[in-house]
């Protein structure tokens, strides 16, 4: 796959993989390998725990208690989060949102369901 991979932005053939991302040394564009398979730039599908497709602005519900890293607080299961934003999270956190009582944070889509 790496020998036929080209940058979707500038067409450079000298791309390299860094973890889950592909990087172009000429234009510094970064993208995930799955999203570039069909030359569909920007085409990514993020699904919730039940397999429903998520979109920007959706309302989701947390399905289990989530510990907050570096804190003793917990986001309880059943917490509704409005107006999510989908992001390219290299560490698996692909939802950016504001949780009432906690503030801005990133979530993994596998721990939410679409409301």
Secondary structure, 3 states (H helix, E strand, C coil): CCCCCCCCCCCCCCEEEECCEEEECCCCCEEECCCCCCCCCCCCCCECCCCCECCCCCCEEECCCEECCCCCCEECCCCEECCCEECCCCCCCCEEEEECCCEEEEECHHHEEEC
